[in-house]
Amino acid sequence: MSAPLATLYGSILEWRARLYATGRRRSYALSHPVISVGNITLGGTGKTPFVEFLARRLRFEGWRPAVLSRGYGRRSQGVVVVSRGEGPLVRAEEGGDEPVALARRLPGVLVVVGERRVDAGRAAENLGADVSILDDGYQHLALRRDLDLLLLDARDPFGGERFPPRGRLREPVSALGRADAFVFTRVDRQAPPPPARMLLAERNPKAPVFTARIRPVALTDEAGAPLDGGDLARRRFVAVSGVAGPGDFAAALKDLDLVPEESFVFSDHHGYTDRDLTRIRRAADRTSSAWIATTEKDAVKLAGRMSLPIVSVRLSVDVVEPGFFAFVAERVKRAAGPPS
């Protein structure tokens, strides 16, 4: 994108945000609190594990949470209930890879997808949800939210402050002003740069800033059961990933002391073809590999399609500041209003 085109594109996005902010473009509300988790850059900031972390904690605190998603890459249309809290009801082709992966990991949590998130939210309400988490919702201004959490990768918080192809911005940095709180993720890899903190203070001084670690904690089989990493490390394997940050997946394997014989890197939300599977099988045969390591969202698309065991790397989120969830809970309770 040329500099003049990038300037025009940024201006259009700012104009769109102002239309919603001033009410000249309609946004819709649900009858229960909505937490949005999103980012302003292309590439993985850890949204999916962070959504899982929030949903688990809300469930633990007695809420009936729902995850709302577009279901990127699915072949279906309209509202699809991916889970009523008892595991996936549909395959990734119908529900999207990330929603199906979340449904596998989140017992007791509703997962609903829809192009119009307000429709998905209303379906969740009909199923008993009393709080919703809007996955990748920062740009989805058509649904009102009570808490906007903006995730920033500590290694490159603002995507070079440029739009593609020179940078990774999805919105201009003026969009920082909409956030209710910032969370620097992957601080286990790098501390947030001081200039980044200064920019947040300049653009949105009222929003608190938190930090979070995202780390691999386990290997699981296709049913989600934990596996012995030490035993697997003694057997050769092939790594496969189709995520926005393939380097993060490679780093996660390294953290678990796992070194693949060969690695396949596909685009984010990749739909695996028979040709892809043949390439992976041939590499496994050529290297005498006994299993395949992949991400949780890739696992739901590869399950049952390979002759070798599919092993997922499970990630965990740890917010460093102890006051983070108290902040979230206060906002959710305030939005919910007094008990009836």
HUVEN-V821080 format. One record per residue. N is the residue number from 0. RES is the residue in one letter. SS is DSSP state (A for helix, B for strand, O for the rest). PHI is phi in whole degrees, 0 to 359 (NA if undefined). BURIAL is # if it has 16 or more other C-alpha atoms within 10 Angstrom, else .. Layout:
BEGIN
<<N	RES	SS	PHI	BURIAL> <N	RES	SS	PHI	BURIAL>>
END
This chain:
BEGIN
<<0	M	O	NA	.> <1	S	O	291	.> <2	A	A	301	.> <3	P	A	298	.> <4	L	A	292	.> <5	A	A	296	#> <6	T	A	297	.> <7	L	A	296	.> <8	Y	A	299	#> <9	G	A	298	#> <10	S	A	295	.> <11	I	A	296	.> <12	L	A	294	#> <13	E	A	296	#> <14	W	A	297	.> <15	R	A	299	.> <16	A	A	298	#> <17	R	A	294	.> <18	L	A	300	.> <19	Y	A	290	#> <20	A	A	295	.> <21	T	O	265	.> <22	G	O	82	.> <23	R	O	284	.> <24	R	O	236	.> <25	R	O	284	.> <26	S	O	242	#> <27	Y	B	248	.> <28	A	O	245	#> <29	L	O	262	#> <30	S	O	271	.> <31	H	O	227	#> <32	P	B	297	#> <33	V	B	233	#> <34	I	B	251	#> <35	S	B	259	#> <36	V	B	240	#> <37	G	B	202	#> <38	N	O	211	#> <39	I	O	240	#> <40	T	B	232	#> <41	L	O	284	#> <42	G	O	102	#> <43	G	O	284	#> <44	T	O	254	#> <45	G	O	90	#> <46	K	A	300	#> <47	T	A	295	#> <48	P	A	297	#> <49	F	A	290	#> <50	V	A	299	#> <51	E	A	299	#> <52	F	A	303	#> <53	L	A	296	#> <54	A	A	298	#> <55	R	A	298	#> <56	R	A	292	.> <57	L	A	297	#> <58	R	A	298	#> <59	F	A	299	.> <60	E	O	278	.> <61	G	O	100	.> <62	W	O	279	#> <63	R	O	246	#> <64	P	B	279	#> <65	A	B	232	#> <66	V	B	259	#> <67	L	B	251	#> <68	S	B	216	#> <69	R	O	289	#> <70	G	O	76	#> <71	Y	O	304	#> <72	G	O	89	#> <73	R	O	285	#> <74	R	O	265	.> <75	S	O	276	.> <76	Q	O	228	.> <77	G	O	77	.> <78	V	O	276	#> <79	V	B	230	#> <80	V	B	276	#> <81	V	B	280	#> <82	S	B	207	#> <83	R	O	262	#> <84	G	O	106	#> <85	E	O	235	.> <86	G	O	100	#> <87	P	O	297	#> <88	L	O	260	#> <89	V	O	224	#> <90	R	O	274	#> <91	A	A	300	#> <92	E	A	298	#> <93	E	A	264	#> <94	G	A	250	#> <95	G	O	92	#> <96	D	A	294	#> <97	E	A	293	#> <98	P	A	300	#> <99	V	A	292	#> <100	A	A	297	#> <101	L	A	295	#> <102	A	A	298	#> <103	R	A	292	#> <104	R	A	264	#> <105	L	O	235	#> <106	P	O	296	#> <107	G	O	83	#> <108	V	O	241	#> <109	L	B	285	#> <110	V	B	228	#> <111	V	B	226	#> <112	V	B	242	#> <113	G	O	181	#> <114	E	O	301	#> <115	R	O	267	#> <116	R	A	297	#> <117	V	A	295	#> <118	D	A	292	#> <119	A	A	297	#> <120	G	A	295	#> <121	R	A	293	#> <122	A	A	296	#> <123	A	A	295	#> <124	E	A	300	#> <125	N	A	295	.> <126	L	O	266	.> <127	G	O	106	.> <128	A	O	293	#> <129	D	O	240	#> <130	V	B	201	#> <131	S	B	239	#> <132	I	B	249	#> <133	L	B	272	#> <134	D	B	282	#> <135	D	O	57	#> <136	G	O	255	#> <137	Y	O	298	#> <138	Q	O	268	#> <139	H	O	271	#> <140	L	O	282	#> <141	A	O	288	#> <142	L	B	247	#> <143	R	O	291	#> <144	R	O	231	#> <145	D	O	261	#> <146	L	B	208	#> <147	D	B	252	#> <148	L	B	261	#> <149	L	B	252	#> <150	L	B	271	#> <151	L	B	229	#> <152	D	B	292	#> <153	A	O	300	#> <154	R	O	283	#> <155	D	O	201	#> <156	P	O	299	#> <157	F	O	240	#> <158	G	A	55	#> <159	G	A	75	.> <160	E	A	57	#> <161	R	O	222	#> <162	F	B	278	#> <163	P	O	301	#> <164	P	O	270	.> <165	R	O	278	.> <166	G	O	213	.> <167	R	O	233	#> <168	L	B	292	#> <169	R	O	264	#> <170	E	O	218	#> <171	P	O	294	#> <172	V	A	295	#> <173	S	A	299	.> <174	A	A	294	#> <175	L	A	301	#> <176	G	A	293	#> <177	R	A	276	#> <178	A	O	288	#> <179	D	O	269	#> <180	A	B	198	#> <181	F	B	248	#> <182	V	B	229	#> <183	F	B	284	#> <184	T	B	259	#> <185	R	O	59	#> <186	V	O	288	#> <187	D	O	288	.> <188	R	O	269	.> <189	Q	O	200	.> <190	A	O	288	.> <191	P	O	301	#> <192	P	O	296	.> <193	P	A	307	.> <194	P	A	299	.> <195	A	A	292	#> <196	R	A	296	.> <197	M	A	295	.> <198	L	A	294	.> <199	L	A	297	#> <200	A	A	295	#> <201	E	A	285	.> <202	R	A	277	#> <203	N	O	206	#> <204	P	O	293	.> <205	K	O	276	.> <206	A	O	277	#> <207	P	B	292	.> <208	V	B	242	#> <209	F	B	240	#> <210	T	B	227	#> <211	A	B	218	#> <212	R	B	262	#> <213	I	B	235	#> <214	R	B	228	#> <215	P	B	286	#> <216	V	B	237	.> <217	A	B	195	#> <218	L	B	246	#> <219	T	B	229	#> <220	D	O	275	#> <221	E	O	294	#> <222	A	O	268	.> <223	G	O	90	.> <224	A	O	281	.> <225	P	B	293	.> <226	L	O	239	.> <227	D	O	279	.> <228	G	A	297	.> <229	G	A	296	.> <230	D	A	293	.> <231	L	A	294	.> <232	A	A	298	.> <233	R	O	276	.> <234	R	O	240	.> <235	R	O	294	#> <236	F	B	207	#> <237	V	B	245	#> <238	A	B	258	#> <239	V	B	224	#> <240	S	B	211	#> <241	G	O	225	#> <242	V	O	230	#> <243	A	O	291	#> <244	G	O	238	#> <245	P	A	300	#> <246	G	A	295	.> <247	D	A	292	#> <248	F	A	294	#> <249	A	A	299	#> <250	A	A	293	.> <251	A	A	296	#> <252	L	A	298	#> <253	K	A	297	.> <254	D	A	299	.> <255	L	O	269	#> <256	D	O	60	.> <257	L	O	243	#> <258	V	O	236	#> <259	P	O	288	#> <260	E	O	287	.> <261	E	B	205	#> <262	S	B	236	#> <263	F	B	246	.> <264	V	B	242	#> <265	F	O	246	#> <266	S	O	290	.> <267	D	O	300	#> <268	H	O	63	#> <269	H	O	300	.> <270	G	O	266	#> <271	Y	O	287	.> <272	T	O	264	.> <273	D	A	299	.> <274	R	A	296	.> <275	D	A	300	.> <276	L	A	296	.> <277	T	A	296	.> <278	R	A	300	.> <279	I	A	293	#> <280	R	A	299	#> <281	R	A	296	.> <282	A	A	295	#> <283	A	A	296	#> <284	D	A	295	.> <285	R	A	295	.> <286	T	O	258	.> <287	S	O	57	.> <288	S	O	280	#> <289	A	O	254	#> <290	W	B	203	#> <291	I	B	236	#> <292	A	B	262	#> <293	T	B	205	#> <294	T	B	274	#> <295	E	A	294	#> <296	K	A	283	#> <297	D	A	282	#> <298	A	A	299	#> <299	V	A	290	#> <300	K	A	265	#> <301	L	A	263	#> <302	A	O	303	#> <303	G	O	79	.> <304	R	O	247	.> <305	M	O	239	.> <306	S	O	279	.> <307	L	O	261	.> <308	P	B	298	#> <309	I	B	262	#> <310	V	B	241	#> <311	S	B	259	#> <312	V	B	267	#> <313	R	B	268	#> <314	L	B	254	#> <315	S	B	231	.> <316	V	B	252	#> <317	D	B	226	.> <318	V	B	280	#> <319	V	O	293	.> <320	E	O	283	.> <321	P	O	293	.> <322	G	O	274	.> <323	F	A	298	#> <324	F	A	289	.> <325	A	A	299	.> <326	F	A	298	.> <327	V	A	297	#> <328	A	A	298	.> <329	E	A	297	.> <330	R	A	292	#> <331	V	A	293	#> <332	K	A	295	.> <333	R	A	296	.> <334	A	A	291	#> <335	A	A	290	#> <336	G	O	81	.> <337	P	O	294	.> <338	P	O	298	.> <339	S	O	279	.>>
END
